[in-house]
Amino acid sequence: MTGAGRPTGTRPTGSRPTGTGRAGRFAAPHALTRHRGRLIGAATAVALVLGAVLLGTGDWPASLAVDLSGPLGRASDWIIDHRDSHPLFLYFLGHVSNLVVVSVRAVYLVLLALGWAGVTAAAGLLAWRVAGVRLALTSVTAFAVCGLLGMWVPTMQTLALMVVAVAASVLLGGLLGLAAGLSDRMHRILRPVLDTMQVLPAFAYLLPVVLVFGIGVPAAVLATVVYAAPPMARLTALGLRGADAGVMEAAASLGATGRQRLLTARLPLARRELLLGVNQAIMMALGMAVIASVIGAGGLGDRVYQALASVDVGAALAAGVPIVLLAVVLDRVTAAAGERIGAAPRRRAGLVRAAVLLAVAAVAALGRLTDRLTWPEPWTTDIAEPVNRAVDWMTGHLYSGVPLVGGTADWAGRFTTWVLNPLRDGLQWLPWWAVLLAVGALALLIGTWRTAATAVLAMAAIGVLGVWDPALDTLSQVLAAVAVTLLLGLALGVAAARSTRLGRALRPVLDVFQTLPQFVYLIPVVALFGVGRAPAVAAAVVYALPAVVRITAQGVRAVDPAAMESSRSLGATGRQQLFQVQLPLARPALLLAANQGVVLVLAVVVIGGLVGGGALGYDAVFGLAQGDLETGLVAGAAIVCLGLMLDRVTQPTERERDGKGA
């Protein structure tokens, strides 16, 4: 058995590598890992005893907290007082705001001028040109459903905001990625900034832009740009830094200047990453455009938000379905465009483009001549009433009182009583120094001293901000949601990896769930579970589950076939292969799945403040609704610290992975 393609330091149980040198390489990393774990455990136990003797018990000391109400209050007052007079607002931020308004309005007027027939035809023809007939029919059907649900005008409002926000996100992210891809120093500077932006939940972006730009479209667009630009920057930098060294050397040997090498070599080689960045920016922007309805973005997000506020599940679903359809269409079109990169160009491509443009223009002109620019009212259907009747039926028959198993409200109540409350109370009962010690030990087990120090400092910053108890409440919800997500996600991922039929059946379901914006997940959980912390956890589980399933399945499938064949030849059963070969060899993918599950769960648990999740999520929502800079920014900063800590605790570092292969 050669072991080629398999991570060094792991092998099937029962197999014996040939040669003492190979055996030494297998045994040493495991011995080092066990020794390191025992050392950390012993040091933690000693530190617990010393902490109990020297520090005692209790919450975060008030003497170590910082009151930011004064500085933040003064900053808020200064911004409000000078927003209409200071040169920074008059000659820079004011022009930015006007540019955003003009751009969104221009795109919206173009969409209205094309009319429903022109927009639908353009979407169908573009999808056909990029990916074929099937996606073209999907696109036409999606826009038709938006009209049938009576959501044509809100859909166009959201689409106009999306076009401007995505264009600005791609431009900003591309420039940042270009700087990080060409300069090691800029890459080191931007990496922690992008890390912070990625773990910062969407709600935390809203309050600062509202304070500066006020309620309305400019604040919504700019918050969306800040939220959607990091993935574009990351993927652009990845593509540029991963350019084939041989190609770059060949270009340099031919006398190409730095600019020529960039335009003729680096950027063409990074086309796939660039288009993937555009795809991710679109999906992030769409999710944020819905959340930005809280600050006056309008469109579909505003309909969903208003319906959730009045617990009108039918109206929320009627506006949520077009959001999902937009996400699916945009995701499929950009993904198909990425797959076509590098393929042979079609013949007469110029003629095809001209024919497409002429067809769209003809359909738009026909709609204008027949005065059918807006979707005809007789062609709409109201699904709110039947959906609300179904919800009422579920509330009457499934919400509670179901014999033997109980109802959904009973499940939510039991989960809160038996899981969430004990977990929250247990975390808040622990001494503050014990929490920091546990965080440091966990981070050190899979990382380095640097990552452990980062995690501990991030958790300590929460105490300094004075929101220790709310942060532990949020942490309890995150831990409960992550436990359920990993339990379900790992089981489904392993099953999908071992069964081709199940994998094919799950793929479209995961595709749809992964394109749903965060906001939309609140609709069904409110209908089934009411309001409270349990619904927030349920929404977080459903949101994070697809990513965990996909990463787990991919990691298990990628296990070296030679290792599997070797274990079969030694008589291992299917169960033994799973637990002694596939799962150990897929450990990096499983850790990545846990890391992504934590980050995604945190994002939705915070949004769960809208449906009674409480804790930091409630503080962020309250600060936004009341314009309370102190409450909102402190909660947002604490959420960032919590996300950074959880990221470091669940993400192995390069040193740890290299050590296992040493």
C-alpha positions as CSV (number, residue, x, y, z in Angstrom):
1,M,0.0,0.0,0.0
2,T,1.6,3.2,-1.1
3,G,-0.6,5.7,0.7
4,A,-0.4,8.1,-2.1
5,G,-3.0,10.9,-2.0
6,R,-3.9,10.2,1.7
7,P,-3.0,12.7,4.5
8,T,0.2,11.6,6.2
9,G,-0.3,10.5,9.7
10,T,-3.5,8.5,9.3
11,R,-4.1,5.0,8.2
12,P,-6.9,2.3,8.3
13,T,-7.1,0.4,11.6
14,G,-5.5,-3.0,11.2
15,S,-3.2,-2.1,8.3
16,R,0.5,-2.1,8.7
17,P,2.7,0.3,6.7
18,T,5.8,-1.3,5.3
19,G,9.1,-0.2,6.7
20,T,10.1,1.2,10.1
21,G,10.5,4.7,8.7
22,R,6.9,4.7,7.5
23,A,5.7,3.3,10.9
24,G,7.6,6.1,12.6
25,R,6.0,8.7,10.5
26,F,2.6,7.3,11.3
27,A,3.2,7.0,15.0
28,A,5.0,10.2,15.8
29,P,2.2,12.7,14.9
30,H,-0.4,10.8,17.0
31,A,2.0,10.6,19.9
32,L,2.8,14.3,19.7
33,T,-0.9,15.1,19.5
34,R,-1.8,13.0,22.5
35,H,1.1,14.4,24.5
36,R,0.1,18.0,23.6
37,G,-3.6,17.3,24.5
38,R,-2.6,15.8,27.9
39,L,-0.3,18.7,28.6
40,I,-3.0,21.3,27.8
41,G,-5.5,19.3,29.9
42,A,-3.2,19.2,32.9
43,A,-2.4,22.9,32.6
44,T,-6.1,23.7,32.4
45,A,-6.9,21.7,35.5
46,V,-4.1,23.4,37.4
47,A,-5.3,26.8,36.2
48,L,-8.9,26.0,37.3
49,V,-7.7,25.2,40.8
50,L,-5.6,28.3,41.1
51,G,-8.4,30.5,39.6
52,A,-10.9,29.2,42.1
53,V,-8.5,29.9,45.0
54,L,-7.2,33.3,43.8
55,L,-10.1,34.8,41.9
56,G,-13.2,33.1,43.3
57,T,-16.4,33.1,41.3
58,G,-18.7,35.7,39.8
59,D,-19.6,37.6,36.7
60,W,-17.2,39.9,34.8
61,P,-15.9,42.5,37.2
62,A,-17.4,45.9,36.8
63,S,-14.0,47.5,37.3
64,L,-12.8,45.9,34.1
65,A,-15.7,47.1,32.0
66,V,-15.7,50.4,30.0
67,D,-18.7,52.6,29.8
68,L,-18.9,53.8,26.1
69,S,-22.2,55.7,26.5
70,G,-20.5,59.1,26.8
71,P,-18.1,58.9,23.8
72,L,-20.7,57.1,21.6
73,G,-23.4,59.6,22.6
74,R,-21.2,62.5,21.8
75,A,-20.3,61.0,18.4
76,S,-23.9,60.4,17.6
77,D,-24.9,63.9,18.6
78,W,-22.0,65.4,16.5
79,I,-23.0,63.4,13.4
80,I,-26.7,64.4,13.7
81,D,-25.8,68.1,14.4
82,H,-23.4,68.4,11.5
83,R,-25.0,66.1,8.9
84,D,-26.4,69.0,7.0
85,S,-23.6,71.5,7.4
86,H,-20.1,69.9,7.7
87,P,-18.0,69.8,4.5
88,L,-17.5,66.1,4.8
89,F,-21.2,65.5,4.4
90,L,-21.9,68.3,2.0
91,Y,-19.1,67.7,-0.5
92,F,-18.4,64.0,-0.2
93,L,-21.0,61.8,1.6
94,G,-23.8,63.9,0.2
95,H,-22.6,63.4,-3.4
96,V,-22.2,59.6,-2.7
97,S,-25.8,59.6,-1.4
98,N,-27.1,61.4,-4.5
99,L,-25.2,59.2,-6.8
100,V,-26.7,56.1,-5.2
101,V,-30.2,57.5,-5.5
102,V,-29.8,58.6,-9.1
103,S,-28.3,55.2,-10.1
104,V,-31.0,53.1,-8.4
105,R,-33.7,55.4,-9.9
106,A,-32.2,55.1,-13.4
107,V,-32.1,51.3,-13.3
108,Y,-35.6,51.2,-12.0
109,L,-36.9,53.5,-14.8
110,V,-35.1,51.3,-17.3
111,L,-36.8,48.2,-15.9
112,L,-40.2,50.0,-15.9
113,A,-39.6,51.1,-19.5
114,L,-38.9,47.5,-20.6
115,G,-42.2,46.4,-19.0
116,W,-42.9,43.0,-17.6
117,A,-42.7,41.4,-21.1
118,G,-39.3,43.0,-21.9
119,V,-37.8,42.2,-18.5
120,T,-39.0,38.6,-18.7
121,A,-37.8,38.2,-22.3
122,A,-34.4,39.7,-21.4
123,A,-34.0,37.3,-18.4
124,G,-35.0,34.3,-20.6
125,L,-32.8,35.2,-23.5
126,L,-29.8,35.9,-21.3
127,A,-30.2,32.6,-19.5
128,W,-30.5,30.8,-22.9
129,R,-27.4,32.5,-24.2
130,V,-25.4,31.6,-21.1
131,A,-26.7,28.1,-20.1
132,G,-29.3,26.8,-22.6
133,V,-33.0,26.2,-22.9
134,R,-33.6,24.7,-19.5
135,L,-32.3,27.6,-17.5
136,A,-34.1,30.0,-19.9
137,L,-37.4,28.4,-19.1
138,T,-36.6,28.5,-15.4
139,S,-35.8,32.3,-15.6
140,V,-39.0,33.0,-17.6
141,T,-41.1,31.0,-15.1
142,A,-39.5,32.7,-12.1
143,F,-40.3,36.2,-13.3
144,A,-43.8,35.1,-14.3
145,V,-44.4,33.8,-10.8
146,C,-43.3,37.1,-9.4
147,G,-46.0,38.8,-11.5
148,L,-48.6,36.1,-10.7
149,L,-48.1,36.7,-6.9
150,G,-48.8,40.4,-7.4
151,M,-45.2,41.3,-6.6
152,W,-44.0,42.7,-9.9
153,V,-43.3,46.3,-8.8
154,P,-41.6,45.3,-5.5
155,T,-39.5,42.8,-7.5
156,M,-38.3,45.5,-9.9
157,Q,-37.5,47.8,-6.9
158,T,-35.4,45.0,-5.4
159,L,-33.8,44.2,-8.7
160,A,-32.8,47.8,-9.3
161,L,-31.2,48.0,-5.9
162,M,-29.5,44.7,-6.5
163,V,-28.0,45.9,-9.8
164,V,-26.4,49.0,-8.3
165,A,-25.3,47.3,-5.1
166,V,-23.7,44.3,-6.9
167,A,-21.9,46.6,-9.4
168,A,-20.5,48.7,-6.6
169,S,-19.6,45.5,-4.6
170,V,-17.8,44.0,-7.5
171,L,-15.9,47.2,-8.2
172,L,-14.9,47.8,-4.6
173,G,-14.1,44.1,-3.9
174,G,-12.2,43.8,-7.2
175,L,-10.0,46.7,-6.4
176,L,-9.3,45.5,-2.8
177,G,-8.6,42.0,-4.2
178,L,-6.3,43.4,-6.9
179,A,-4.3,45.2,-4.2
180,A,-4.2,42.0,-2.0
181,G,-3.3,39.8,-4.9
182,L,-0.4,41.9,-6.1
183,S,1.1,42.9,-2.8
184,D,2.0,40.7,0.1
185,R,1.9,43.6,2.5
186,M,-1.7,44.6,1.4
187,H,-2.7,40.9,1.7
188,R,-1.5,40.8,5.3
189,I,-3.2,44.2,6.1
190,L,-6.5,43.3,4.4
191,R,-6.9,39.7,5.7
192,P,-7.9,40.6,9.3
193,V,-10.2,43.3,8.0
194,L,-12.0,40.9,5.7
195,D,-12.1,38.3,8.5
196,T,-13.8,40.8,10.7
197,M,-16.3,41.8,8.0
198,Q,-17.1,38.2,7.3
199,V,-18.0,37.3,10.8
200,L,-19.9,40.5,11.4
201,P,-23.7,39.7,11.1
202,A,-25.7,41.8,8.6
203,F,-27.6,43.8,11.2
204,A,-24.4,45.2,12.6
205,Y,-23.8,47.0,9.3
206,L,-27.1,48.9,9.4
207,L,-26.8,51.3,12.4
208,P,-23.6,53.1,11.3
209,V,-24.8,53.8,7.8
210,V,-28.3,54.9,9.1
211,L,-26.6,57.3,11.4
212,V,-24.6,58.9,8.6
213,F,-27.0,58.6,5.6
214,G,-30.4,58.4,7.4
215,I,-33.2,56.1,6.6
216,G,-33.6,55.3,2.9
217,V,-32.1,53.8,-0.3
218,P,-28.5,55.2,0.1
219,A,-28.1,53.6,3.5
220,A,-29.5,50.3,2.3
221,V,-27.3,50.2,-0.8
222,L,-24.1,51.2,1.0
223,A,-24.7,48.7,3.8
224,T,-25.2,46.0,1.1
225,V,-22.0,47.0,-0.6
226,V,-20.0,46.7,2.6
227,Y,-21.5,43.3,3.3
228,A,-21.1,41.9,-0.2
229,A,-17.6,43.2,-1.2
230,P,-15.5,40.9,1.1
231,P,-16.1,37.6,-0.9
232,M,-15.3,39.4,-4.1
233,A,-12.1,40.7,-2.6
234,R,-11.1,37.3,-1.2
235,L,-11.7,35.4,-4.4
236,T,-10.0,38.0,-6.6
237,A,-6.9,37.9,-4.4
238,L,-7.0,34.1,-4.5
239,G,-7.2,34.0,-8.2
240,L,-4.4,36.5,-8.7
241,R,-2.1,34.9,-6.2
242,G,-2.8,31.4,-7.6
243,A,-1.7,32.3,-11.1
244,D,0.4,29.6,-12.8
245,A,4.1,30.6,-12.0
246,G,5.2,29.0,-15.3
247,V,2.9,31.2,-17.3
248,M,4.0,34.3,-15.4
249,E,7.7,33.5,-15.9
250,A,7.1,33.0,-19.7
251,A,5.3,36.4,-19.9
252,A,8.2,38.1,-18.0
253,S,10.8,36.4,-20.2
254,L,9.1,37.8,-23.3
255,G,9.6,41.3,-21.9
256,A,6.1,42.0,-20.8
257,T,5.7,44.9,-18.3
258,G,3.9,44.5,-15.0
259,R,0.8,46.0,-16.4
260,Q,0.9,43.7,-19.5
261,R,1.4,40.7,-17.3
262,L,-1.6,41.7,-15.2
263,L,-3.9,42.2,-18.2
264,T,-2.7,39.4,-20.4
265,A,-1.8,36.7,-17.9
266,R,-2.9,37.1,-14.3
267,L,-6.5,38.3,-14.9
268,P,-7.3,35.8,-17.7
269,L,-5.9,33.0,-15.5
270,A,-8.1,34.2,-12.6
271,R,-11.3,34.4,-14.6
272,R,-13.0,31.5,-12.8
273,E,-12.3,33.0,-9.4
274,L,-13.4,36.4,-10.5
275,L,-16.8,35.1,-11.8
276,L,-17.2,33.0,-8.6
277,G,-16.6,36.2,-6.7
278,V,-19.4,37.9,-8.7
279,N,-21.7,35.0,-7.9
280,Q,-21.0,35.2,-4.2
281,A,-21.4,39.0,-4.2
282,I,-24.8,38.6,-5.9
283,M,-26.0,36.1,-3.3
284,M,-24.7,38.2,-0.3
285,A,-26.1,41.4,-1.8
286,L,-29.5,39.8,-2.2
287,G,-29.6,38.5,1.3
288,M,-28.5,41.9,2.6
289,A,-31.0,43.8,0.4
290,V,-33.8,42.0,2.2
291,I,-32.4,42.8,5.6
292,A,-31.8,46.4,4.6
293,S,-35.6,46.8,4.2
294,V,-35.5,47.6,8.0
295,I,-33.8,50.9,7.1
296,G,-36.0,51.8,4.1
297,A,-34.8,49.8,1.2
298,G,-38.3,49.1,0.0
299,G,-39.1,46.3,-2.4
300,L,-39.7,42.7,-1.5
301,G,-37.7,42.9,1.8
302,D,-40.0,45.6,3.1
303,R,-43.1,43.4,2.3
304,V,-41.5,40.5,4.2
305,Y,-40.5,42.7,7.1
306,Q,-44.0,44.3,7.4
307,A,-45.6,40.9,7.2
308,L,-43.4,39.4,9.9
309,A,-44.0,42.4,12.1
310,S,-47.8,41.7,11.9
311,V,-47.2,37.9,12.0
312,D,-48.9,37.6,8.6
313,V,-47.3,34.5,7.3
314,G,-49.2,34.4,4.0
315,A,-48.1,37.9,3.0
316,A,-44.6,37.2,4.1
317,L,-44.5,34.0,2.0
318,A,-46.0,35.9,-1.0
319,A,-43.0,38.3,-0.9
320,G,-40.5,35.6,0.1
321,V,-41.1,33.4,-2.9
322,P,-40.0,36.0,-5.4
323,I,-36.8,36.6,-3.3
324,V,-36.0,32.9,-3.5
325,L,-36.7,32.8,-7.3
326,L,-34.5,35.8,-7.9
327,A,-31.7,34.2,-5.9
328,V,-32.0,30.9,-7.8
329,V,-32.0,32.5,-11.2
330,L,-29.1,34.8,-10.5
331,D,-27.1,32.0,-8.9
332,R,-27.7,29.6,-11.8
333,V,-26.9,32.2,-14.5
334,T,-23.6,33.3,-12.9
335,A,-22.6,29.7,-12.1
336,A,-23.3,28.7,-15.7
337,A,-21.3,31.6,-17.0
338,G,-18.4,30.5,-14.8
339,E,-18.5,26.9,-16.2
340,R,-18.4,28.2,-19.7
341,I,-15.1,30.0,-19.2
342,G,-12.4,28.4,-21.2
343,A,-14.8,26.6,-23.5
344,A,-14.6,27.1,-27.2
345,P,-16.5,30.2,-28.4
346,R,-19.7,29.6,-30.3
347,R,-19.8,30.4,-33.9
348,R,-21.4,33.7,-34.9
349,A,-21.5,34.9,-31.3
350,G,-21.8,38.5,-32.4
351,L,-24.8,37.7,-34.5
352,V,-26.4,35.9,-31.6
353,R,-25.9,38.8,-29.3
354,A,-27.4,41.2,-31.8
355,A,-30.4,38.9,-32.3
356,V,-30.9,38.7,-28.5
357,L,-30.9,42.5,-28.2
358,L,-33.2,43.0,-31.1
359,A,-35.7,40.4,-29.6
360,V,-35.7,42.1,-26.2
361,A,-36.2,45.5,-27.9
362,A,-39.0,44.2,-30.0
363,V,-40.8,42.7,-27.0
364,A,-40.4,45.9,-25.0
365,A,-41.7,48.0,-27.8
366,L,-44.7,45.7,-28.2
367,G,-45.5,46.0,-24.5
368,R,-45.3,49.8,-24.7
369,L,-47.5,49.9,-27.8
370,T,-50.1,47.8,-26.2
371,D,-49.8,49.7,-22.9
372,R,-48.9,46.6,-21.0
373,L,-45.8,47.8,-19.1
374,T,-47.0,46.7,-15.7
375,W,-48.1,43.2,-14.9
376,P,-51.9,42.9,-15.6
377,E,-54.0,42.9,-12.4
378,P,-56.3,40.1,-13.6
379,W,-53.3,37.8,-14.0
380,T,-52.4,38.0,-10.3
381,T,-53.4,35.5,-7.6
382,D,-53.6,36.0,-3.8
383,I,-51.9,33.2,-1.9
384,A,-51.9,35.1,1.4
385,E,-55.4,34.0,2.4
386,P,-55.1,30.3,1.7
387,V,-51.6,30.2,3.4
388,N,-53.0,32.0,6.5
389,R,-55.8,29.5,6.6
390,A,-53.3,26.6,6.4
391,V,-51.3,28.3,9.2
392,D,-54.4,28.6,11.3
393,W,-55.1,24.9,10.7
394,M,-51.6,24.1,11.8
395,T,-51.9,26.3,14.8
396,G,-55.1,24.5,15.7
397,H,-54.0,21.0,15.0
398,L,-50.2,20.9,15.1
399,Y,-49.1,23.8,17.3
400,S,-50.0,22.0,20.6
401,G,-52.1,19.2,22.0
402,V,-51.1,16.5,19.5
403,P,-51.5,13.1,21.2
404,L,-48.3,11.3,22.3
405,V,-45.8,13.5,20.4
406,G,-47.1,17.0,21.3
407,G,-47.2,19.9,19.0
408,T,-44.5,22.2,17.5
409,A,-45.1,24.8,20.3
410,D,-44.6,22.0,22.8
411,W,-41.4,21.0,21.2
412,A,-40.2,24.6,21.2
413,G,-41.1,24.9,24.9
414,R,-39.3,21.7,25.8
415,F,-36.2,22.6,23.9
416,T,-36.1,25.9,25.6
417,T,-36.7,24.4,29.1
418,W,-34.4,21.4,28.8
419,V,-31.7,22.7,26.5
420,L,-31.5,26.4,26.1
421,N,-32.2,27.5,29.7
422,P,-29.8,25.0,31.3
423,L,-27.1,25.9,28.8
424,R,-27.5,29.6,29.3
425,D,-27.7,29.4,33.1
426,G,-24.7,27.1,33.1
427,L,-22.6,29.5,31.0
428,Q,-23.6,32.5,33.1
429,W,-22.9,30.5,36.3
430,L,-19.3,29.9,35.3
431,P,-16.8,32.4,36.6
432,W,-15.6,34.8,33.9
433,W,-12.0,33.5,34.2
434,A,-13.1,29.9,33.7
435,V,-14.9,30.9,30.5
436,L,-11.7,32.6,29.2
437,L,-9.7,29.6,30.3
438,A,-12.0,27.1,28.5
439,V,-11.9,29.2,25.3
440,G,-8.1,29.4,25.4
441,A,-7.8,25.6,26.0
442,L,-10.1,24.7,23.1
443,A,-8.4,27.1,20.7
444,L,-5.0,25.7,21.7
445,L,-6.1,22.1,21.2
446,I,-6.5,22.6,17.4
447,G,-4.5,25.8,16.8
448,T,-1.5,27.7,18.0
449,W,-0.7,30.0,20.9
450,R,-1.5,32.9,18.6
451,T,-5.0,31.7,17.7
452,A,-5.6,30.9,21.4
453,A,-4.6,34.4,22.4
454,T,-6.8,35.9,19.7
455,A,-9.8,33.9,20.9
456,V,-9.2,34.8,24.6
457,L,-8.8,38.5,23.8
458,A,-11.9,38.5,21.7
459,M,-13.9,37.0,24.6
460,A,-12.4,39.3,27.1
461,A,-13.3,42.3,24.9
462,I,-17.0,41.3,25.3
463,G,-16.6,41.7,29.1
464,V,-14.9,45.0,28.7
465,L,-17.8,46.2,26.6
466,G,-20.2,45.4,29.5
467,V,-22.4,42.8,27.7
468,W,-21.0,39.6,29.3
469,D,-24.4,38.1,30.2
470,P,-26.2,38.8,26.9
471,A,-23.2,37.5,25.0
472,L,-23.3,34.2,27.0
473,D,-27.0,34.0,26.3
474,T,-26.3,34.4,22.5
475,L,-23.4,31.8,22.9
476,S,-25.8,29.3,24.4
477,Q,-28.2,29.6,21.5
478,V,-25.3,29.3,19.0
479,L,-23.9,26.2,20.8
480,A,-27.4,24.5,20.9
481,A,-28.0,25.3,17.2
482,V,-24.5,24.1,16.2
483,A,-25.0,20.8,18.1
484,V,-28.2,20.1,16.2
485,T,-26.8,21.3,12.9
486,L,-23.7,19.1,13.2
487,L,-25.8,16.1,14.3
488,L,-28.1,16.4,11.3
489,G,-25.5,17.7,8.9
490,L,-22.9,15.1,9.5
491,A,-25.4,12.3,9.3
492,L,-26.9,13.5,6.1
493,G,-23.5,14.3,4.6
494,V,-22.1,10.9,5.3
495,A,-25.3,9.2,4.0
496,A,-25.2,11.4,0.8
497,A,-21.5,10.5,0.3
498,R,-22.1,6.8,0.6
499,S,-25.3,6.7,-1.5
500,T,-25.3,8.2,-5.0
501,R,-29.1,8.1,-5.1
502,L,-29.5,10.1,-1.9
503,G,-26.8,12.5,-3.0
504,R,-28.7,13.2,-6.3
505,A,-32.0,13.6,-4.4
506,L,-30.5,16.0,-1.8
507,R,-28.7,18.2,-4.4
508,P,-31.7,20.3,-5.6
509,V,-33.0,20.7,-2.1
510,L,-29.6,21.9,-0.8
511,D,-29.3,24.2,-3.8
512,V,-32.6,25.9,-3.0
513,F,-31.9,26.2,0.7
514,Q,-28.4,27.6,0.1
515,T,-29.8,30.4,-2.1
516,L,-32.5,31.5,0.4
517,P,-31.7,34.8,2.1
518,Q,-31.4,34.7,5.9
519,F,-34.5,36.7,6.4
520,V,-36.7,34.2,4.7
521,Y,-36.0,31.5,7.1
522,L,-37.9,33.3,9.8
523,I,-41.2,32.9,8.0
524,P,-41.8,29.2,8.5
525,V,-40.4,29.0,12.0
526,V,-42.7,31.8,13.2
527,A,-45.6,29.9,11.7
528,L,-44.6,26.6,13.3
529,F,-43.0,27.6,16.6
530,G,-44.3,31.2,17.4
531,V,-41.7,33.6,18.8
532,G,-38.9,33.0,21.2
533,R,-35.4,31.6,21.4
534,A,-36.3,28.2,20.1
535,P,-37.6,29.6,16.7
536,A,-34.4,31.6,16.3
537,V,-32.4,28.4,16.9
538,A,-34.6,26.5,14.4
539,A,-34.1,29.1,11.7
540,A,-30.3,29.0,12.3
541,V,-30.2,25.2,12.0
542,V,-32.1,25.2,8.7
543,Y,-29.9,28.0,7.3
544,A,-26.5,26.4,8.3
545,L,-27.5,22.8,7.5
546,P,-26.9,22.8,3.7
547,A,-23.3,24.0,4.0
548,V,-22.5,21.4,6.6
549,V,-24.1,18.6,4.5
550,R,-22.2,19.7,1.4
551,I,-18.8,20.0,3.0
552,T,-19.2,16.7,4.9
553,A,-20.3,14.8,1.8
554,Q,-17.4,16.3,-0.3
555,G,-14.8,15.4,2.4
556,V,-16.0,11.8,2.8
557,R,-16.2,11.3,-1.0
558,A,-12.6,12.6,-1.4
559,V,-11.1,9.9,0.8
560,D,-8.3,8.2,-1.0
561,P,-9.7,5.1,-2.8
562,A,-6.4,3.3,-2.1
563,A,-7.1,3.5,1.6
564,M,-10.7,2.2,1.1
565,E,-9.5,-0.7,-1.0
566,S,-6.8,-1.6,1.5
567,S,-9.3,-1.7,4.3
568,R,-11.7,-3.8,2.3
569,S,-8.9,-6.3,1.5
570,L,-8.3,-6.6,5.3
571,G,-11.9,-7.6,5.8
572,A,-13.2,-4.3,7.3
573,T,-17.0,-4.0,7.3
574,G,-18.8,-0.9,6.0
575,R,-19.2,0.4,9.5
576,Q,-15.5,-0.1,10.3
577,Q,-14.6,1.7,7.0
578,L,-16.7,4.6,8.0
579,F,-15.5,5.1,11.5
580,Q,-11.9,4.0,11.2
581,V,-11.0,5.1,7.6
582,Q,-13.4,7.6,6.1
583,L,-14.1,9.9,9.0
584,P,-10.5,10.1,10.3
585,L,-9.2,10.9,6.8
586,A,-12.0,13.4,6.2
587,R,-11.1,15.2,9.5
588,P,-10.1,18.5,7.8
589,A,-13.4,18.7,5.9
590,L,-15.3,17.9,9.1
591,L,-13.6,20.7,11.0
592,L,-14.3,23.0,8.1
593,A,-18.0,22.0,8.2
594,A,-18.1,22.7,12.0
595,N,-16.4,26.1,11.4
596,Q,-18.8,27.1,8.7
597,G,-21.8,25.8,10.7
598,V,-20.7,28.1,13.6
599,V,-20.4,31.2,11.5
600,L,-23.7,30.7,9.6
601,V,-25.6,29.8,12.8
602,L,-24.3,33.0,14.5
603,A,-25.6,35.1,11.6
604,V,-29.2,33.9,11.9
605,V,-29.3,33.6,15.7
606,V,-28.6,37.3,15.8
607,I,-31.4,38.0,13.3
608,G,-33.5,35.9,15.5
609,G,-33.8,39.0,17.7
610,L,-36.6,40.0,15.4
611,V,-38.7,36.9,16.5
612,G,-37.9,36.9,20.2
613,G,-34.3,35.5,20.3
614,G,-33.3,38.2,22.8
615,A,-29.7,38.7,23.9
616,L,-27.2,40.5,21.5
617,G,-29.6,40.1,18.6
618,Y,-32.3,42.0,20.4
619,D,-29.8,44.8,21.4
620,A,-28.8,45.1,17.8
621,V,-32.4,45.4,16.6
622,F,-33.4,47.7,19.4
623,G,-30.4,50.0,18.8
624,L,-31.3,50.1,15.1
625,A,-35.0,50.8,15.7
626,Q,-34.4,53.5,18.3
627,G,-31.3,55.0,16.7
628,D,-29.4,54.2,19.9
629,L,-25.8,54.2,18.8
630,E,-24.4,52.9,22.1
631,T,-26.7,49.9,22.3
632,G,-26.5,49.0,18.7
633,L,-22.7,49.4,18.2
634,V,-21.8,47.8,21.4
635,A,-24.0,44.8,20.5
636,G,-22.5,44.7,17.0
637,A,-18.9,44.8,18.4
638,A,-19.7,42.1,20.8
639,I,-21.2,40.0,18.0
640,V,-18.0,40.5,16.0
641,C,-15.9,39.4,19.0
642,L,-18.1,36.4,19.6
643,G,-17.8,35.4,15.9
644,L,-14.1,35.8,16.0
645,M,-13.7,33.7,19.1
646,L,-15.9,30.9,17.6
647,D,-14.0,31.0,14.3
648,R,-10.7,30.6,16.0
649,V,-11.9,27.8,18.3
650,T,-13.3,25.8,15.4
651,Q,-10.7,26.5,12.7
652,P,-7.4,24.5,12.7
653,T,-4.4,26.6,11.7
654,E,-1.8,25.8,9.0
655,R,0.7,25.0,11.8
656,E,-1.6,22.4,13.3
657,R,-2.2,20.7,9.9
658,D,1.5,20.8,9.0
659,G,2.3,19.3,12.4
660,K,0.1,16.3,11.7
661,G,2.0,15.7,8.5
662,A,5.4,16.2,9.9
